[in-house]
Amino acid sequence: MAGCDVLYYDPAHAGPGPDAGWRPCPASGQVWTDPDQVLRFICPTHRRQLVALHAAGRADRIRWGRPGLPVGHGQATAG
């Protein structure tokens, strides 16, 4: 099973630079299609958070470890 695509912020690994402190989620993920019609691998914990962020219109705050697979009109973005 593939790992979760979400990056999370870990202050213990923070340092200089814009990407410092962002770590890949170590949990295994399950296939999930986000509201922008992009397939991703997401662990159950992050799935709940992602659904809430999309519902609140804050999906642009999500950081991805790798691009997803667009299956509709959405655009996959990394980072």
Secondary structure, 3 states (H helix, E strand, C coil): CCECCEEEECHHHCCCCCCCCEEECCCECEEEECCCCEEEEECHHHHHHHHHHHHCCCHHHCCECCCCEECCCCCCCCC
